[in-house]
Amino acid sequence: MVSSVIFIMAKCSNNERRYFDDGNLFHTRCVTLTLETQTIQIGRSMILTCTVHGISKINTDVARQFAKGNNGDLLCFNGHIKQTRKYEEILSEGNTFSLKINNVTESDVNSIYQCRYKFSTVKQMININDMNFEYGPTENTTVIEFNEYDNKNFQIQINFTKIFPVPKCSAQTKTSQLNFINTSVIEERIFYKVSFLLKHSIDGQCGTDLEIYCRIGRSNHYIKTFQPFIKCSIMCTMFITLTTTAFIIILLLALVIVYKKREKLKSCIRYEGKPKSHNTKEEPSMALMNNISNRENHPKPSDIQIKEG
């Protein structure tokens, strides 16, 4: 990722001065001010860095300071700070020193800041833009209206009462993405008051969730999920139930058919694997021969003649 350090003053002034340092050497020196924080957000911190060109290390015995506003209200002087909860000085081992501003408020941005090292100073305004400042949606600044018409059409309206920059919003389902139309933009101080509208006709997405996201500056913000996507009608619910049931029945029948075919195939394989007899006539079994012999030796009662006396 490319670093997003924003140079507020990219080059030194033509009126560069020469100073006599402790090493008895003359150095051409000037200072530049940079905004180190990639994305400024209200309630968080941001860092301003002052770079002294022409030296390798900050001399702590030399006067250094940060100030704010047209009148140059002092914020930090040689590490001494009055509002210790609001400001901190960060002194590096190189040729830079920084001011950390905690709990950023609206008054901290779009303001003039001044950096000074010895007799070299730079003064510049910290301007916010779509890439270096974000104010996202909150529960108190977001209003969403969802209107459904005849289970076939719906409309969603989103109102942000305080946001920066102007977002781009979309509604997503599992199969599609629907983009909102920006209907109103009103600028209020450094923020915007905006409205979005989405109209859509339903095409067989009964019961599908609808998720809303907004791209604000560099960040993607989740807004809301509607569950279900649209209320299913009775006919729609019955259709889904019948379709699911029919699919399950067909699947079970297919499994039964496959099972029977496999069992039949196994039976054929076992039958074909048995050895066949080479005799055309089978020999009578021993049990059958004994049965015939018993009949001959023990005649039936009907075969015995009874003689009368």
C-alpha positions as CSV (number, residue, x, y, z in Angstrom):
1,M,0.0,0.0,0.0
2,V,1.3,3.4,-0.9
3,S,1.9,5.6,2.1
4,S,-0.7,8.4,2.4
5,V,1.5,10.9,4.2
6,I,0.2,14.3,3.2
7,F,2.8,17.0,2.7
8,I,1.4,20.3,3.9
9,M,4.5,22.2,2.9
10,A,6.6,20.2,0.4
11,K,9.6,22.5,0.0
12,C,11.6,25.1,1.9
13,S,11.1,28.8,1.4
14,N,13.5,30.6,-0.9
15,N,14.4,32.9,2.0
16,E,16.5,30.1,3.7
17,R,18.8,31.3,6.4
18,R,22.2,30.2,7.6
19,Y,22.8,29.6,11.2
20,F,26.0,29.1,13.3
21,D,25.8,25.7,15.1
22,D,27.8,24.3,18.0
23,G,30.1,22.5,15.6
24,N,31.2,25.8,14.1
25,L,29.7,24.7,10.8
26,F,27.2,26.6,8.8
27,H,24.0,24.7,7.8
28,T,21.2,25.8,5.5
29,R,18.1,24.9,7.5
30,C,14.3,25.0,7.0
31,V,11.3,23.2,8.4
32,T,8.4,21.4,6.8
33,L,5.1,20.2,8.4
34,T,3.4,16.9,7.5
35,L,0.2,15.1,8.5
36,E,1.3,11.6,9.4
37,T,-2.2,10.2,10.2
38,Q,-3.6,8.3,7.3
39,T,-7.2,8.9,8.2
40,I,-8.4,11.5,10.7
41,Q,-11.5,10.4,12.7
42,I,-13.4,12.4,15.3
43,G,-12.6,11.1,18.8
44,R,-9.3,9.5,17.8
45,S,-5.8,10.9,17.6
46,M,-3.8,12.5,14.8
47,I,-0.1,13.3,14.5
48,L,1.7,16.3,12.9
49,T,5.4,16.0,12.3
50,C,7.9,18.8,11.9
51,T,11.0,18.0,9.9
52,V,14.2,20.1,10.2
53,H,16.2,19.9,7.0
54,G,19.9,20.3,7.0
55,I,20.6,18.5,10.3
56,S,20.8,14.9,11.3
57,K,19.5,15.2,14.9
58,I,17.3,17.5,16.9
59,N,19.2,19.6,19.4
60,T,17.1,19.6,22.6
61,D,18.8,22.8,23.7
62,V,17.3,24.7,20.8
63,A,13.8,26.2,21.0
64,R,11.1,24.1,19.3
65,Q,7.4,24.6,19.5
66,F,3.9,23.9,18.1
67,A,1.2,26.6,17.9
68,K,-2.3,26.8,16.6
69,G,-4.5,29.4,14.9
70,N,-3.9,32.8,13.3
71,N,-2.7,34.2,16.7
72,G,-0.2,31.4,17.3
73,D,-1.7,30.0,20.5
74,L,1.1,28.0,22.1
75,L,0.4,24.2,22.3
76,C,3.9,22.8,23.1
77,F,7.3,24.4,23.9
78,N,10.4,22.2,24.3
79,G,8.2,19.4,25.5
80,H,6.2,21.5,28.0
81,I,2.5,21.2,27.5
82,K,-0.4,22.8,29.5
83,Q,-3.2,20.5,28.2
84,T,-1.5,17.1,28.8
85,R,-4.6,15.1,28.0
86,K,-5.1,16.8,24.7
87,Y,-1.5,17.1,23.4
88,E,1.7,15.1,23.5
89,E,5.2,15.7,22.0
90,I,7.1,12.9,20.3
91,L,10.8,13.5,19.9
92,S,12.6,11.2,17.5
93,E,16.3,10.3,17.4
94,G,16.6,11.9,14.0
95,N,15.7,15.3,12.6
96,T,11.9,15.3,13.4
97,F,9.6,16.1,16.3
98,S,5.9,15.6,16.4
99,L,2.7,16.7,18.0
100,K,0.1,14.1,18.9
101,I,-3.5,15.5,19.2
102,N,-5.8,13.3,21.2
103,N,-9.6,13.0,21.0
104,V,-9.8,15.0,17.8
105,T,-12.8,17.3,17.5
106,E,-14.3,19.4,14.8
107,S,-12.2,22.4,15.9
108,D,-8.9,20.5,15.4
109,V,-9.3,20.1,11.7
110,N,-9.4,22.8,9.0
111,S,-7.2,24.8,11.4
112,I,-3.8,26.6,11.0
113,Y,-0.8,24.9,12.8
114,Q,2.6,26.3,13.2
115,C,5.9,24.5,13.7
116,R,9.1,26.3,14.9
117,Y,12.7,25.1,15.3
118,K,15.0,27.9,16.5
119,F,14.3,30.7,14.1
120,S,12.9,28.6,11.3
121,T,9.1,28.3,11.2
122,V,6.3,27.0,8.9
123,K,2.7,27.8,9.2
124,Q,-0.1,26.0,7.2
125,M,-3.7,25.0,7.5
126,I,-4.6,21.3,7.9
127,N,-7.2,20.8,5.2
128,I,-9.5,17.8,5.2
129,N,-10.6,15.9,2.1
130,D,-12.3,12.7,1.0
131,M,-9.1,10.7,1.5
132,N,-7.8,11.9,4.9
133,F,-10.9,12.5,7.0
134,E,-13.9,10.2,7.8
135,Y,-16.9,10.7,10.0
136,G,-19.0,7.5,9.8
137,P,-22.7,6.8,10.5
138,T,-23.9,6.3,14.0
139,E,-27.2,5.2,15.5
140,N,-28.2,8.8,16.2
141,T,-27.3,10.1,12.8
142,T,-28.8,7.3,10.6
143,V,-32.5,6.9,9.7
144,I,-33.7,4.1,7.5
145,E,-37.2,3.6,6.1
146,F,-38.3,0.3,4.4
147,N,-41.6,0.2,2.5
148,E,-43.0,-3.0,0.9
149,Y,-45.7,-3.0,-1.7
150,D,-47.8,-6.2,-2.5
151,N,-44.9,-8.5,-1.8
152,K,-43.5,-7.6,-5.2
153,N,-41.9,-4.2,-4.9
154,F,-40.0,-2.4,-2.1
155,Q,-38.4,1.0,-1.5
156,I,-35.6,1.8,1.0
157,Q,-34.7,5.4,2.0
158,I,-31.5,6.2,4.0
159,N,-30.9,9.6,5.7
160,F,-27.6,10.5,7.2
161,T,-27.8,13.7,9.3
162,K,-24.1,14.0,9.8
163,I,-21.4,12.3,7.7
164,F,-18.2,12.9,5.8
165,P,-17.4,12.4,3.0
166,V,-20.5,11.7,0.9
167,P,-20.9,7.9,0.9
168,K,-21.8,5.4,-1.8
169,C,-24.4,2.9,-0.6
170,S,-25.5,-0.5,-2.0
171,A,-27.8,-3.4,-1.0
172,Q,-26.5,-6.9,-1.4
173,T,-28.2,-10.3,-1.7
174,K,-26.6,-13.7,-2.3
175,T,-27.0,-13.2,-6.0
176,S,-27.0,-9.5,-6.8
177,Q,-26.0,-6.0,-5.8
178,L,-28.4,-3.0,-5.9
179,N,-27.1,0.5,-5.8
180,F,-28.7,3.4,-4.1
181,I,-29.4,6.8,-5.8
182,N,-28.2,10.0,-4.1
183,T,-31.3,12.2,-3.8
184,S,-30.0,15.1,-1.6
185,V,-26.7,16.6,-0.4
186,I,-26.5,19.5,2.1
187,E,-23.2,20.8,3.4
188,E,-23.2,21.8,7.1
189,R,-19.9,23.1,8.4
190,I,-17.3,20.3,7.6
191,F,-20.0,17.6,7.4
192,Y,-22.8,16.6,5.0
193,K,-26.4,15.8,5.4
194,V,-27.4,13.3,2.6
195,S,-30.3,11.1,1.5
196,F,-30.4,7.9,-0.6
197,L,-33.2,6.0,-2.3
198,L,-33.5,2.5,-3.6
199,K,-36.5,1.1,-5.5
200,H,-36.6,-2.5,-6.7
201,S,-39.0,-5.2,-8.0
202,I,-38.7,-8.6,-6.5
203,D,-37.8,-11.4,-8.9
204,G,-38.1,-14.7,-7.1
205,Q,-36.0,-13.8,-4.0
206,C,-38.6,-14.7,-1.4
207,G,-37.0,-15.1,2.0
208,T,-33.6,-13.8,1.0
209,D,-31.7,-11.5,3.4
210,L,-30.9,-7.9,2.2
211,E,-27.7,-6.4,3.6
212,I,-26.9,-2.7,3.3
213,Y,-23.3,-1.3,3.1
214,C,-21.9,2.2,2.5
215,R,-18.4,3.1,1.3
216,I,-17.3,6.2,3.2
217,G,-13.8,7.4,2.3
218,R,-11.5,4.4,2.6
219,S,-13.8,2.4,4.8
220,N,-16.7,0.1,4.1
221,H,-19.5,0.4,6.8
222,Y,-22.2,-2.1,7.5
223,I,-25.6,-0.3,7.9
224,K,-28.4,-2.8,8.4
225,T,-29.8,-6.2,7.4
226,F,-33.5,-6.9,6.7
227,Q,-34.7,-10.4,7.6
228,P,-36.4,-11.7,5.6
229,F,-35.5,-9.9,2.4
230,I,-39.3,-9.7,1.7
231,K,-42.1,-11.5,3.6
232,C,-43.0,-14.7,1.7
233,S,-46.7,-15.0,0.8
234,I,-48.6,-18.2,1.6
235,M,-48.5,-19.5,-2.0
236,C,-44.7,-18.8,-2.1
237,T,-44.2,-20.7,1.2
238,M,-46.3,-23.7,-0.1
239,F,-44.4,-23.8,-3.3
240,I,-41.1,-23.9,-1.6
241,T,-42.3,-26.6,0.8
242,L,-43.7,-28.8,-2.0
243,T,-40.6,-28.3,-4.1
244,T,-38.4,-29.3,-1.3
245,T,-40.5,-32.4,-0.4
246,A,-40.6,-33.5,-4.0
247,F,-36.9,-33.2,-4.3
248,I,-36.3,-35.3,-1.2
249,I,-38.8,-38.1,-2.5
250,I,-37.1,-38.2,-5.9
251,L,-33.7,-38.5,-4.2
252,L,-34.8,-41.3,-2.0
253,L,-36.4,-43.2,-4.9
254,A,-33.1,-42.8,-6.9
255,L,-31.1,-44.2,-3.9
256,V,-33.5,-47.2,-3.6
257,I,-33.2,-48.0,-7.4
258,V,-29.5,-47.8,-7.3
259,Y,-29.4,-50.1,-4.2
260,K,-31.6,-52.7,-5.8
261,K,-29.5,-52.7,-9.0
262,R,-26.3,-53.2,-7.0
263,E,-27.8,-56.1,-5.1
264,K,-29.0,-57.7,-8.3
265,L,-25.6,-57.3,-9.9
266,K,-23.9,-58.9,-6.8
267,S,-26.4,-61.9,-7.0
268,C,-25.6,-62.5,-10.7
269,I,-21.9,-62.4,-10.0
270,R,-22.2,-65.0,-7.2
271,Y,-24.4,-67.3,-9.5
272,E,-22.0,-67.1,-12.4
273,G,-19.1,-67.9,-10.1
274,K,-20.5,-71.4,-9.0
275,P,-18.9,-74.6,-10.8
276,K,-21.3,-76.3,-13.2
277,S,-21.8,-80.2,-13.1
278,H,-20.6,-82.3,-16.2
279,N,-23.2,-85.1,-15.7
280,T,-26.5,-84.8,-17.7
281,K,-28.4,-86.9,-15.1
282,E,-28.1,-86.3,-11.4
283,E,-27.5,-89.3,-9.1
284,P,-30.4,-90.0,-6.7
285,S,-29.6,-89.1,-3.2
286,M,-29.1,-91.6,-0.4
287,A,-32.2,-90.3,1.5
288,L,-34.4,-90.9,-1.6
289,M,-33.1,-94.5,-1.9
290,N,-33.9,-95.3,1.8
291,N,-37.4,-93.9,1.4
292,I,-38.2,-96.2,-1.5
293,S,-36.8,-99.2,0.5
294,N,-39.0,-98.5,3.5
295,R,-42.1,-98.4,1.3
296,E,-41.4,-101.8,-0.1
297,N,-40.8,-103.4,3.3
298,H,-43.8,-101.8,5.0
299,P,-46.9,-101.8,2.8
300,K,-49.8,-99.3,3.3
301,P,-52.8,-100.5,5.3
302,S,-54.9,-100.3,2.2
303,D,-52.7,-103.0,0.6
304,I,-53.3,-105.6,3.5
305,Q,-56.2,-108.1,2.9
306,I,-58.3,-108.9,5.9
307,K,-59.7,-112.5,6.1
308,E,-62.9,-113.1,7.9
309,G,-63.0,-116.2,10.1
